[in-house]
Amino acid sequence: MSRLYNQCCSFHGKTVRINCHDGRVHVGRITRVERDMVWIQPTGGLGGFGLGFFGEGFGFRRGFGTGFGIALGAIAGIALVSAFFW
């Protein structure tokens, strides 16, 4: 778990792709890192990233602020998005 924490800290402020153990994929900019949670600000729209369950009060109309949290224990892999485009 400390490897993921350190990796998230080094990617802070960068756009990443996070694959979770349950198969969900999240793409966004890391806005905050805690010992057990990483917070990302989603990029793009709601399509394909498992973000549609938040509803209007938390959705894009009012903004995500620091984003939404993903437990480090749920993360299967994390990679910089820029690595996919070179």
PDB file with one MODEL, atoms N, CA, C and O in Angstrom:
MODEL        1
ATOM      1  N   MET A   1       0.820  -1.188   0.000  1.00  0.00           N
ATOM      2  CA  MET A   1       0.000   0.000   0.000  1.00  0.00           C
ATOM      3  C   MET A   1       0.870   1.259   0.000  1.00  0.00           C
ATOM      4  O   MET A   1       0.484   2.259  -0.605  1.00  0.00           O
ATOM      5  N   SER A   2       2.022   1.240   0.655  1.00  0.00           N
ATOM      6  CA  SER A   2       2.879   2.424   0.685  1.00  0.00           C
ATOM      7  C   SER A   2       3.438   2.734  -0.705  1.00  0.00           C
ATOM      8  O   SER A   2       3.726   3.891  -1.011  1.00  0.00           O
ATOM      9  N   ARG A   3       3.592   1.705  -1.552  1.00  0.00           N
ATOM     10  CA  ARG A   3       4.049   1.939  -2.929  1.00  0.00           C
ATOM     11  C   ARG A   3       3.023   2.770  -3.682  1.00  0.00           C
ATOM     12  O   ARG A   3       3.385   3.712  -4.388  1.00  0.00           O
ATOM     13  N   LEU A   4       1.738   2.429  -3.537  1.00  0.00           N
ATOM     14  CA  LEU A   4       0.675   3.197  -4.185  1.00  0.00           C
ATOM     15  C   LEU A   4       0.602   4.608  -3.618  1.00  0.00           C
ATOM     16  O   LEU A   4       0.425   5.568  -4.369  1.00  0.00           O
ATOM     17  N   TYR A   5       0.735   4.744  -2.313  1.00  0.00           N
ATOM     18  CA  TYR A   5       0.707   6.062  -1.688  1.00  0.00           C
ATOM     19  C   TYR A   5       1.828   6.931  -2.254  1.00  0.00           C
ATOM     20  O   TYR A   5       1.595   8.075  -2.644  1.00  0.00           O
ATOM     21  N   ASN A   6       3.039   6.387  -2.297  1.00  0.00           N
ATOM     22  CA  ASN A   6       4.181   7.141  -2.821  1.00  0.00           C
ATOM     23  C   ASN A   6       3.993   7.488  -4.297  1.00  0.00           C
ATOM     24  O   ASN A   6       4.352   8.581  -4.733  1.00  0.00           O
ATOM     25  N   GLN A   7       3.432   6.555  -5.059  1.00  0.00           N
ATOM     26  CA  GLN A   7       3.175   6.802  -6.473  1.00  0.00           C
ATOM     27  C   GLN A   7       2.133   7.912  -6.644  1.00  0.00           C
ATOM     28  O   GLN A   7       2.291   8.790  -7.492  1.00  0.00           O
ATOM     29  N   CYS A   8       1.073   7.869  -5.839  1.00  0.00           N
ATOM     30  CA  CYS A   8       0.053   8.919  -5.899  1.00  0.00           C
ATOM     31  C   CYS A   8       0.643  10.274  -5.519  1.00  0.00           C
ATOM     32  O   CYS A   8       0.320  11.287  -6.141  1.00  0.00           O
ATOM     33  N   CYS A   9       1.499  10.299  -4.508  1.00  0.00           N
ATOM     34  CA  CYS A   9       2.150  11.554  -4.110  1.00  0.00           C
ATOM     35  C   CYS A   9       3.010  12.106  -5.241  1.00  0.00           C
ATOM     36  O   CYS A   9       3.019  13.314  -5.479  1.00  0.00           O
ATOM     37  N   SER A  10       3.727  11.238  -5.935  1.00  0.00           N
ATOM     38  CA  SER A  10       4.581  11.706  -7.027  1.00  0.00           C
ATOM     39  C   SER A  10       3.767  12.172  -8.228  1.00  0.00           C
ATOM     40  O   SER A  10       4.255  12.974  -9.024  1.00  0.00           O
ATOM     41  N   PHE A  11       2.529  11.684  -8.377  1.00  0.00           N
ATOM     42  CA  PHE A  11       1.657  12.089  -9.483  1.00  0.00           C
ATOM     43  C   PHE A  11       0.717  13.230  -9.096  1.00  0.00           C
ATOM     44  O   PHE A  11      -0.122  13.624  -9.906  1.00  0.00           O
ATOM     45  N   HIS A  12       0.834  13.769  -7.883  1.00  0.00           N
ATOM     46  CA  HIS A  12      -0.059  14.835  -7.412  1.00  0.00           C
ATOM     47  C   HIS A  12      -0.067  15.996  -8.408  1.00  0.00           C
ATOM     48  O   HIS A  12       0.988  16.486  -8.813  1.00  0.00           O
ATOM     49  N   GLY A  13      -1.273  16.432  -8.798  1.00  0.00           N
ATOM     50  CA  GLY A  13      -1.419  17.519  -9.760  1.00  0.00           C
ATOM     51  C   GLY A  13      -1.388  17.087 -11.213  1.00  0.00           C
ATOM     52  O   GLY A  13      -1.604  17.903 -12.110  1.00  0.00           O
ATOM     53  N   LYS A  14      -1.123  15.822 -11.452  1.00  0.00           N
ATOM     54  CA  LYS A  14      -1.050  15.297 -12.814  1.00  0.00           C
ATOM     55  C   LYS A  14      -2.309  14.501 -13.137  1.00  0.00           C
ATOM     56  O   LYS A  14      -3.004  14.025 -12.239  1.00  0.00           O
ATOM     57  N   THR A  15      -2.594  14.362 -14.433  1.00  0.00           N
ATOM     58  CA  THR A  15      -3.739  13.575 -14.872  1.00  0.00           C
ATOM     59  C   THR A  15      -3.328  12.113 -14.966  1.00  0.00           C
ATOM     60  O   THR A  15      -2.330  11.772 -15.601  1.00  0.00           O
ATOM     61  N   VAL A  16      -4.119  11.251 -14.320  1.00  0.00           N
ATOM     62  CA  VAL A  16      -3.803   9.831 -14.233  1.00  0.00           C
ATOM     63  C   VAL A  16      -4.997   8.988 -14.657  1.00  0.00           C
ATOM     64  O   VAL A  16      -6.130   9.463 -14.738  1.00  0.00           O
ATOM     65  N   ARG A  17      -4.706   7.737 -14.920  1.00  0.00           N
ATOM     66  CA  ARG A  17      -5.735   6.725 -15.167  1.00  0.00           C
ATOM     67  C   ARG A  17      -5.613   5.706 -14.043  1.00  0.00           C
ATOM     68  O   ARG A  17      -4.557   5.100 -13.858  1.00  0.00           O
ATOM     69  N   ILE A  18      -6.694   5.520 -13.292  1.00  0.00           N
ATOM     70  CA  ILE A  18      -6.699   4.600 -12.154  1.00  0.00           C
ATOM     71  C   ILE A  18      -7.609   3.428 -12.483  1.00  0.00           C
ATOM     72  O   ILE A  18      -8.786   3.617 -12.789  1.00  0.00           O
ATOM     73  N   ASN A  19      -7.067   2.225 -12.420  1.00  0.00           N
ATOM     74  CA  ASN A  19      -7.844   0.996 -12.593  1.00  0.00           C
ATOM     75  C   ASN A  19      -8.087   0.403 -11.218  1.00  0.00           C
ATOM     76  O   ASN A  19      -7.154   0.198 -10.441  1.00  0.00           O
ATOM     77  N   CYS A  20      -9.359   0.128 -10.924  1.00  0.00           N
ATOM     78  CA  CYS A  20      -9.719  -0.454  -9.631  1.00  0.00           C
ATOM     79  C   CYS A  20      -9.886  -1.962  -9.753  1.00  0.00           C
ATOM     80  O   CYS A  20     -10.069  -2.490 -10.850  1.00  0.00           O
ATOM     81  N   HIS A  21      -9.822  -2.647  -8.618  1.00  0.00           N
ATOM     82  CA  HIS A  21      -9.980  -4.102  -8.594  1.00  0.00           C
ATOM     83  C   HIS A  21     -11.350  -4.545  -9.097  1.00  0.00           C
ATOM     84  O   HIS A  21     -11.488  -5.655  -9.610  1.00  0.00           O
ATOM     85  N   ASP A  22     -12.369  -3.687  -8.958  1.00  0.00           N
ATOM     86  CA  ASP A  22     -13.712  -4.056  -9.414  1.00  0.00           C
ATOM     87  C   ASP A  22     -13.923  -3.795 -10.906  1.00  0.00           C
ATOM     88  O   ASP A  22     -15.030  -3.981 -11.412  1.00  0.00           O
ATOM     89  N   GLY A  23     -12.881  -3.368 -11.613  1.00  0.00           N
ATOM     90  CA  GLY A  23     -12.968  -3.160 -13.055  1.00  0.00           C
ATOM     91  C   GLY A  23     -13.245  -1.732 -13.481  1.00  0.00           C
ATOM     92  O   GLY A  23     -13.164  -1.422 -14.670  1.00  0.00           O
ATOM     93  N   ARG A  24     -13.567  -0.861 -12.549  1.00  0.00           N
ATOM     94  CA  ARG A  24     -13.823   0.532 -12.905  1.00  0.00           C
ATOM     95  C   ARG A  24     -12.524   1.240 -13.282  1.00  0.00           C
ATOM     96  O   ARG A  24     -11.454   0.933 -12.754  1.00  0.00           O
ATOM     97  N   VAL A  25     -12.640   2.186 -14.199  1.00  0.00           N
ATOM     98  CA  VAL A  25     -11.505   2.988 -14.634  1.00  0.00           C
ATOM     99  C   VAL A  25     -11.864   4.450 -14.400  1.00  0.00           C
ATOM    100  O   VAL A  25     -12.927   4.902 -14.826  1.00  0.00           O
ATOM    101  N   HIS A  26     -10.997   5.183 -13.736  1.00  0.00           N
ATOM    102  CA  HIS A  26     -11.201   6.597 -13.451  1.00  0.00           C
ATOM    103  C   HIS A  26     -10.059   7.382 -14.082  1.00  0.00           C
ATOM    104  O   HIS A  26      -8.894   7.004 -13.956  1.00  0.00           O
ATOM    105  N   VAL A  27     -10.393   8.470 -14.756  1.00  0.00           N
ATOM    106  CA  VAL A  27      -9.387   9.345 -15.347  1.00  0.00           C
ATOM    107  C   VAL A  27      -9.600  10.732 -14.774  1.00  0.00           C
ATOM    108  O   VAL A  27     -10.707  11.268 -14.830  1.00  0.00           O
ATOM    109  N   GLY A  28      -8.539  11.318 -14.221  1.00  0.00           N
ATOM    110  CA  GLY A  28      -8.648  12.652 -13.654  1.00  0.00           C
ATOM    111  C   GLY A  28      -7.326  13.113 -13.075  1.00  0.00           C
ATOM    112  O   GLY A  28      -6.334  12.384 -13.059  1.00  0.00           O
ATOM    113  N   ARG A  29      -7.346  14.357 -12.598  1.00  0.00           N
ATOM    114  CA  ARG A  29      -6.159  14.968 -12.014  1.00  0.00           C
ATOM    115  C   ARG A  29      -6.178  14.740 -10.506  1.00  0.00           C
ATOM    116  O   ARG A  29      -7.190  14.991  -9.852  1.00  0.00           O
ATOM    117  N   ILE A  30      -5.075  14.271  -9.959  1.00  0.00           N
ATOM    118  CA  ILE A  30      -4.976  14.040  -8.513  1.00  0.00           C
ATOM    119  C   ILE A  30      -4.919  15.385  -7.808  1.00  0.00           C
ATOM    120  O   ILE A  30      -4.036  16.201  -8.069  1.00  0.00           O
ATOM    121  N   THR A  31      -5.883  15.607  -6.901  1.00  0.00           N
ATOM    122  CA  THR A  31      -5.951  16.877  -6.179  1.00  0.00           C
ATOM    123  C   THR A  31      -5.533  16.754  -4.717  1.00  0.00           C
ATOM    124  O   THR A  31      -5.178  17.752  -4.090  1.00  0.00           O
ATOM    125  N   ARG A  32      -5.570  15.546  -4.173  1.00  0.00           N
ATOM    126  CA  ARG A  32      -5.245  15.339  -2.759  1.00  0.00           C
ATOM    127  C   ARG A  32      -4.879  13.890  -2.542  1.00  0.00           C
ATOM    128  O   ARG A  32      -5.452  12.999  -3.169  1.00  0.00           O
ATOM    129  N   VAL A  33      -3.924  13.645  -1.655  1.00  0.00           N
ATOM    130  CA  VAL A  33      -3.515  12.273  -1.328  1.00  0.00           C
ATOM    131  C   VAL A  33      -3.456  12.139   0.184  1.00  0.00           C
ATOM    132  O   VAL A  33      -2.821  12.941   0.867  1.00  0.00           O
ATOM    133  N   GLU A  34      -4.125  11.118   0.695  1.00  0.00           N
ATOM    134  CA  GLU A  34      -4.057  10.766   2.108  1.00  0.00           C
ATOM    135  C   GLU A  34      -3.490   9.357   2.208  1.00  0.00           C
ATOM    136  O   GLU A  34      -3.350   8.681   1.189  1.00  0.00           O
ATOM    137  N   ARG A  35      -3.167   8.907   3.387  1.00  0.00           N
ATOM    138  CA  ARG A  35      -2.568   7.575   3.572  1.00  0.00           C
ATOM    139  C   ARG A  35      -3.431   6.442   3.023  1.00  0.00           C
ATOM    140  O   ARG A  35      -2.905   5.418   2.587  1.00  0.00           O
ATOM    141  N   ASP A  36      -4.764   6.619   3.043  1.00  0.00           N
ATOM    142  CA  ASP A  36      -5.642   5.535   2.595  1.00  0.00           C
ATOM    143  C   ASP A  36      -6.575   5.939   1.455  1.00  0.00           C
ATOM    144  O   ASP A  36      -7.437   5.155   1.059  1.00  0.00           O
ATOM    145  N   MET A  37      -6.412   7.164   0.919  1.00  0.00           N
ATOM    146  CA  MET A  37      -7.346   7.662  -0.088  1.00  0.00           C
ATOM    147  C   MET A  37      -6.626   8.619  -1.032  1.00  0.00           C
ATOM    148  O   MET A  37      -5.759   9.393  -0.625  1.00  0.00           O
ATOM    149  N   VAL A  38      -7.008   8.545  -2.292  1.00  0.00           N
ATOM    150  CA  VAL A  38      -6.535   9.519  -3.286  1.00  0.00           C
ATOM    151  C   VAL A  38      -7.764  10.212  -3.848  1.00  0.00           C
ATOM    152  O   VAL A  38      -8.781   9.568  -4.104  1.00  0.00           O
ATOM    153  N   TRP A  39      -7.676  11.509  -4.041  1.00  0.00           N
ATOM    154  CA  TRP A  39      -8.793  12.307  -4.539  1.00  0.00           C
ATOM    155  C   TRP A  39      -8.462  12.769  -5.948  1.00  0.00           C
ATOM    156  O   TRP A  39      -7.388  13.318  -6.192  1.00  0.00           O
ATOM    157  N   ILE A  40      -9.402  12.541  -6.891  1.00  0.00           N
ATOM    158  CA  ILE A  40      -9.167  12.981  -8.261  1.00  0.00           C
ATOM    159  C   ILE A  40     -10.299  13.878  -8.737  1.00  0.00           C
ATOM    160  O   ILE A  40     -11.461  13.695  -8.377  1.00  0.00           O
ATOM    161  N   GLN A  41      -9.921  14.856  -9.561  1.00  0.00           N
ATOM    162  CA  GLN A  41     -10.870  15.729 -10.253  1.00  0.00           C
ATOM    163  C   GLN A  41     -11.077  15.113 -11.628  1.00  0.00           C
ATOM    164  O   GLN A  41     -10.144  15.099 -12.430  1.00  0.00           O
ATOM    165  N   PRO A  42     -12.269  14.602 -11.930  1.00  0.00           N
ATOM    166  CA  PRO A  42     -12.503  13.923 -13.209  1.00  0.00           C
ATOM    167  C   PRO A  42     -12.254  14.830 -14.409  1.00  0.00           C
ATOM    168  O   PRO A  42     -12.504  16.034 -14.355  1.00  0.00           O
ATOM    169  N   THR A  43     -11.763  14.241 -15.482  1.00  0.00           N
ATOM    170  CA  THR A  43     -11.604  14.953 -16.743  1.00  0.00           C
ATOM    171  C   THR A  43     -12.615  14.413 -17.727  1.00  0.00           C
ATOM    172  O   THR A  43     -13.094  13.289 -17.579  1.00  0.00           O
ATOM    173  N   GLY A  44     -12.938  15.200 -18.719  1.00  0.00           N
ATOM    174  CA  GLY A  44     -13.916  14.770 -19.713  1.00  0.00           C
ATOM    175  C   GLY A  44     -15.310  14.818 -19.142  1.00  0.00           C
ATOM    176  O   GLY A  44     -15.603  15.643 -18.277  1.00  0.00           O
ATOM    177  N   GLY A  45     -16.180  13.934 -19.620  1.00  0.00           N
ATOM    178  CA  GLY A  45     -17.558  13.883 -19.153  1.00  0.00           C
ATOM    179  C   GLY A  45     -17.784  12.696 -18.253  1.00  0.00           C
ATOM    180  O   GLY A  45     -16.839  12.097 -17.739  1.00  0.00           O
ATOM    181  N   LEU A  46     -19.037  12.362 -18.067  1.00  0.00           N
ATOM    182  CA  LEU A  46     -19.386  11.222 -17.226  1.00  0.00           C
ATOM    183  C   LEU A  46     -19.206   9.901 -17.941  1.00  0.00           C
ATOM    184  O   LEU A  46     -19.154   8.858 -17.290  1.00  0.00           O
ATOM    185  N   GLY A  47     -19.110   9.911 -19.243  1.00  0.00           N
ATOM    186  CA  GLY A  47     -19.128   8.677 -20.016  1.00  0.00           C
ATOM    187  C   GLY A  47     -18.003   7.715 -19.713  1.00  0.00           C
ATOM    188  O   GLY A  47     -16.829   8.055 -19.862  1.00  0.00           O
ATOM    189  N   GLY A  48     -18.354   6.518 -19.290  1.00  0.00           N
ATOM    190  CA  GLY A  48     -17.393   5.431 -19.182  1.00  0.00           C
ATOM    191  C   GLY A  48     -16.552   5.378 -17.936  1.00  0.00           C
ATOM    192  O   GLY A  48     -15.746   4.458 -17.798  1.00  0.00           O
ATOM    193  N   PHE A  49     -16.692   6.320 -17.013  1.00  0.00           N
ATOM    194  CA  PHE A  49     -15.795   6.337 -15.879  1.00  0.00           C
ATOM    195  C   PHE A  49     -16.469   6.018 -14.556  1.00  0.00           C
ATOM    196  O   PHE A  49     -15.856   6.201 -13.504  1.00  0.00           O
ATOM    197  N   GLY A  50     -17.720   5.543 -14.572  1.00  0.00           N
ATOM    198  CA  GLY A  50     -18.383   5.134 -13.349  1.00  0.00           C
ATOM    199  C   GLY A  50     -18.722   6.273 -12.415  1.00  0.00           C
ATOM    200  O   GLY A  50     -18.756   6.077 -11.200  1.00  0.00           O
ATOM    201  N   LEU A  51     -18.977   7.476 -12.951  1.00  0.00           N
ATOM    202  CA  LEU A  51     -19.212   8.629 -12.106  1.00  0.00           C
ATOM    203  C   LEU A  51     -20.672   9.054 -12.072  1.00  0.00           C
ATOM    204  O   LEU A  51     -20.987  10.060 -11.438  1.00  0.00           O
ATOM    205  N   GLY A  52     -21.556   8.349 -12.711  1.00  0.00           N
ATOM    206  CA  GLY A  52     -22.928   8.783 -12.852  1.00  0.00           C
ATOM    207  C   GLY A  52     -23.792   8.658 -11.611  1.00  0.00           C
ATOM    208  O   GLY A  52     -24.942   9.096 -11.638  1.00  0.00           O
ATOM    209  N   PHE A  53     -23.299   8.086 -10.536  1.00  0.00           N
ATOM    210  CA  PHE A  53     -24.141   7.840  -9.368  1.00  0.00           C
ATOM    211  C   PHE A  53     -24.121   8.970  -8.360  1.00  0.00           C
ATOM    212  O   PHE A  53     -24.766   8.842  -7.319  1.00  0.00           O
ATOM    213  N   PHE A  54     -23.430  10.060  -8.599  1.00  0.00           N
ATOM    214  CA  PHE A  54     -23.312  11.114  -7.594  1.00  0.00           C
ATOM    215  C   PHE A  54     -24.533  12.000  -7.506  1.00  0.00           C
ATOM    216  O   PHE A  54     -24.809  12.548  -6.439  1.00  0.00           O
ATOM    217  N   GLY A  55     -25.274  12.163  -8.584  1.00  0.00           N
ATOM    218  CA  GLY A  55     -26.455  13.013  -8.556  1.00  0.00           C
ATOM    219  C   GLY A  55     -26.120  14.476  -8.714  1.00  0.00           C
ATOM    220  O   GLY A  55     -24.951  14.857  -8.768  1.00  0.00           O
ATOM    221  N   GLU A  56     -27.159  15.299  -8.789  1.00  0.00           N
ATOM    222  CA  GLU A  56     -26.972  16.715  -9.096  1.00  0.00           C
ATOM    223  C   GLU A  56     -26.229  17.473  -8.002  1.00  0.00           C
ATOM    224  O   GLU A  56     -25.438  18.365  -8.310  1.00  0.00           O
ATOM    225  N   GLY A  57     -26.460  17.146  -6.749  1.00  0.00           N
ATOM    226  CA  GLY A  57     -25.808  17.878  -5.667  1.00  0.00           C
ATOM    227  C   GLY A  57     -24.303  17.737  -5.659  1.00  0.00           C
ATOM    228  O   GLY A  57     -23.610  18.605  -5.127  1.00  0.00           O
ATOM    229  N   PHE A  58     -23.781  16.677  -6.228  1.00  0.00           N
ATOM    230  CA  PHE A  58     -22.347  16.447  -6.230  1.00  0.00           C
ATOM    231  C   PHE A  58     -21.785  16.463  -7.639  1.00  0.00           C
ATOM    232  O   PHE A  58     -20.576  16.329  -7.830  1.00  0.00           O
ATOM    233  N   GLY A  59     -22.646  16.626  -8.618  1.00  0.00           N
ATOM    234  CA  GLY A  59     -22.240  16.458 -10.008  1.00  0.00           C
ATOM    235  C   GLY A  59     -21.519  17.637 -10.607  1.00  0.00           C
ATOM    236  O   GLY A  59     -21.070  18.539  -9.900  1.00  0.00           O
ATOM    237  N   PHE A  60     -21.413  17.621 -11.923  1.00  0.00           N
ATOM    238  CA  PHE A  60     -20.643  18.612 -12.649  1.00  0.00           C
ATOM    239  C   PHE A  60     -21.276  19.992 -12.616  1.00  0.00           C
ATOM    240  O   PHE A  60     -20.571  20.981 -12.818  1.00  0.00           O
ATOM    241  N   ARG A  61     -22.565  20.102 -12.371  1.00  0.00           N
ATOM    242  CA  ARG A  61     -23.196  21.421 -12.357  1.00  0.00           C
ATOM    243  C   ARG A  61     -22.637  22.302 -11.249  1.00  0.00           C
ATOM    244  O   ARG A  61     -22.485  23.510 -11.425  1.00  0.00           O
ATOM    245  N   ARG A  62     -22.338  21.707 -10.132  1.00  0.00           N
ATOM    246  CA  ARG A  62     -21.803  22.487  -9.013  1.00  0.00           C
ATOM    247  C   ARG A  62     -20.303  22.290  -8.855  1.00  0.00           C
ATOM    248  O   ARG A  62     -19.689  22.954  -8.019  1.00  0.00           O
ATOM    249  N   GLY A  63     -19.709  21.419  -9.613  1.00  0.00           N
ATOM    250  CA  GLY A  63     -18.268  21.187  -9.548  1.00  0.00           C
ATOM    251  C   GLY A  63     -17.897  20.165  -8.494  1.00  0.00           C
ATOM    252  O   GLY A  63     -18.667  19.917  -7.567  1.00  0.00           O
ATOM    253  N   PHE A  64     -16.740  19.580  -8.626  1.00  0.00           N
ATOM    254  CA  PHE A  64     -16.285  18.545  -7.711  1.00  0.00           C
ATOM    255  C   PHE A  64     -15.378  19.085  -6.611  1.00  0.00           C
ATOM    256  O   PHE A  64     -15.023  18.335  -5.702  1.00  0.00           O
ATOM    257  N   GLY A  65     -14.994  20.348  -6.661  1.00  0.00           N
ATOM    258  CA  GLY A  65     -14.088  20.859  -5.638  1.00  0.00           C
ATOM    259  C   GLY A  65     -12.765  20.108  -5.690  1.00  0.00           C
ATOM    260  O   GLY A  65     -12.024  20.220  -6.667  1.00  0.00           O
ATOM    261  N   THR A  66     -12.464  19.342  -4.644  1.00  0.00           N
ATOM    262  CA  THR A  66     -11.229  18.566  -4.629  1.00  0.00           C
ATOM    263  C   THR A  66     -11.395  17.227  -5.335  1.00  0.00           C
ATOM    264  O   THR A  66     -10.457  16.431  -5.372  1.00  0.00           O
ATOM    265  N   GLY A  67     -12.553  16.971  -5.885  1.00  0.00           N
ATOM    266  CA  GLY A  67     -12.787  15.715  -6.597  1.00  0.00           C
ATOM    267  C   GLY A  67     -13.501  14.713  -5.721  1.00  0.00           C
ATOM    268  O   GLY A  67     -14.203  15.082  -4.780  1.00  0.00           O
ATOM    269  N   PHE A  68     -13.319  13.442  -6.036  1.00  0.00           N
ATOM    270  CA  PHE A  68     -13.922  12.386  -5.232  1.00  0.00           C
ATOM    271  C   PHE A  68     -12.834  11.392  -4.861  1.00  0.00           C
ATOM    272  O   PHE A  68     -11.828  11.252  -5.556  1.00  0.00           O
ATOM    273  N   GLY A  69     -13.060  10.709  -3.755  1.00  0.00           N
ATOM    274  CA  GLY A  69     -12.038   9.837  -3.212  1.00  0.00           C
ATOM    275  C   GLY A  69     -12.121   8.410  -3.715  1.00  0.00           C
ATOM    276  O   GLY A  69     -13.203   7.874  -3.953  1.00  0.00           O
ATOM    277  N   ILE A  70     -10.958   7.812  -3.868  1.00  0.00           N
ATOM    278  CA  ILE A  70     -10.828   6.398  -4.209  1.00  0.00           C
ATOM    279  C   ILE A  70      -9.897   5.787  -3.164  1.00  0.00           C
ATOM    280  O   ILE A  70      -8.779   6.264  -2.970  1.00  0.00           O
ATOM    281  N   ALA A  71     -10.353   4.743  -2.498  1.00  0.00           N
ATOM    282  CA  ALA A  71      -9.532   4.088  -1.485  1.00  0.00           C
ATOM    283  C   ALA A  71      -8.308   3.445  -2.139  1.00  0.00           C
ATOM    284  O   ALA A  71      -8.421   2.796  -3.178  1.00  0.00           O
ATOM    285  N   LEU A  72      -7.145   3.629  -1.526  1.00  0.00           N
ATOM    286  CA  LEU A  72      -5.929   3.042  -2.083  1.00  0.00           C
ATOM    287  C   LEU A  72      -6.034   1.526  -2.164  1.00  0.00           C
ATOM    288  O   LEU A  72      -5.453   0.920  -3.064  1.00  0.00           O
ATOM    289  N   GLY A  73      -6.764   0.900  -1.241  1.00  0.00           N
ATOM    290  CA  GLY A  73      -6.938  -0.550  -1.256  1.00  0.00           C
ATOM    291  C   GLY A  73      -7.743  -1.035  -2.453  1.00  0.00           C
ATOM    292  O   GLY A  73      -7.669  -2.211  -2.812  1.00  0.00           O
ATOM    293  N   ALA A  74      -8.514  -0.142  -3.076  1.00  0.00           N
ATOM    294  CA  ALA A  74      -9.327  -0.520  -4.234  1.00  0.00           C
ATOM    295  C   ALA A  74      -8.571  -0.379  -5.553  1.00  0.00           C
ATOM    296  O   ALA A  74      -9.054  -0.822  -6.595  1.00  0.00           O
ATOM    297  N   ILE A  75      -7.397   0.231  -5.513  1.00  0.00           N
ATOM    298  CA  ILE A  75      -6.650   0.520  -6.739  1.00  0.00           C
ATOM    299  C   ILE A  75      -5.813  -0.682  -7.158  1.00  0.00           C
ATOM    300  O   ILE A  75      -5.012  -1.203  -6.383  1.00  0.00           O
ATOM    301  N   ALA A  76      -6.018  -1.110  -8.406  1.00  0.00           N
ATOM    302  CA  ALA A  76      -5.226  -2.208  -8.966  1.00  0.00           C
ATOM    303  C   ALA A  76      -4.016  -1.670  -9.715  1.00  0.00           C
ATOM    304  O   ALA A  76      -2.976  -2.325  -9.768  1.00  0.00           O
ATOM    305  N   GLY A  77      -4.147  -0.477 -10.294  1.00  0.00           N
ATOM    306  CA  GLY A  77      -3.048   0.117 -11.038  1.00  0.00           C
ATOM    307  C   GLY A  77      -3.282   1.590 -11.282  1.00  0.00           C
ATOM    308  O   GLY A  77      -4.423   2.049 -11.336  1.00  0.00           O
ATOM    309  N   ILE A  78      -2.192   2.333 -11.432  1.00  0.00           N
ATOM    310  CA  ILE A  78      -2.274   3.763 -11.703  1.00  0.00           C
ATOM    311  C   ILE A  78      -1.181   4.124 -12.696  1.00  0.00           C
ATOM    312  O   ILE A  78      -0.050   3.651 -12.585  1.00  0.00           O
ATOM    313  N   ALA A  79      -1.523   4.962 -13.666  1.00  0.00           N
ATOM    314  CA  ALA A  79      -0.544   5.367 -14.679  1.00  0.00           C
ATOM    315  C   ALA A  79      -0.841   6.789 -15.118  1.00  0.00           C
ATOM    316  O   ALA A  79      -1.993   7.226 -15.113  1.00  0.00           O
ATOM    317  N   LEU A  80       0.203   7.506 -15.497  1.00  0.00           N
ATOM    318  CA  LEU A  80       0.023   8.844 -16.039  1.00  0.00           C
ATOM    319  C   LEU A  80      -0.698   8.759 -17.373  1.00  0.00           C
ATOM    320  O   LEU A  80      -0.375   7.898 -18.192  1.00  0.00           O
ATOM    321  N   VAL A  81      -1.651   9.620 -17.606  1.00  0.00           N
ATOM    322  CA  VAL A  81      -2.379   9.617 -18.873  1.00  0.00           C
ATOM    323  C   VAL A  81      -1.455  10.007 -20.010  1.00  0.00           C
ATOM    324  O   VAL A  81      -1.600   9.490 -21.118  1.00  0.00           O
ATOM    325  N   SER A  82      -0.509  10.904 -19.768  1.00  0.00           N
ATOM    326  CA  SER A  82       0.405  11.318 -20.831  1.00  0.00           C
ATOM    327  C   SER A  82       1.215  10.154 -21.378  1.00  0.00           C
ATOM    328  O   SER A  82       1.684  10.210 -22.515  1.00  0.00           O
ATOM    329  N   ALA A  83       1.387   9.107 -20.594  1.00  0.00           N
ATOM    330  CA  ALA A  83       2.124   7.928 -21.054  1.00  0.00           C
ATOM    331  C   ALA A  83       1.393   7.201 -22.181  1.00  0.00           C
ATOM    332  O   ALA A  83       2.019   6.469 -22.947  1.00  0.00           O
ATOM    333  N   PHE A  84       0.067   7.392 -22.294  1.00  0.00           N
ATOM    334  CA  PHE A  84      -0.706   6.734 -23.335  1.00  0.00           C
ATOM    335  C   PHE A  84      -0.690   7.474 -24.658  1.00  0.00           C
ATOM    336  O   PHE A  84      -1.137   6.936 -25.671  1.00  0.00           O
ATOM    337  N   PHE A  85      -0.172   8.721 -24.668  1.00  0.00           N
ATOM    338  CA  PHE A  85      -0.259   9.546 -25.856  1.00  0.00           C
ATOM    339  C   PHE A  85       1.074   9.892 -26.488  1.00  0.00           C
ATOM    340  O   PHE A  85       1.123  10.838 -27.274  1.00  0.00           O
ATOM    341  N   TRP A  86       2.159   9.188 -26.199  1.00  0.00           N
ATOM    342  CA  TRP A  86       3.440   9.464 -26.852  1.00  0.00           C
ATOM    343  C   TRP A  86       3.858   8.319 -27.630  1.00  0.00           C
ATOM    344  O   TRP A  86       4.916   8.353 -28.258  1.00  0.00           O
TER     345      TRP A  86
ENDMDL
END
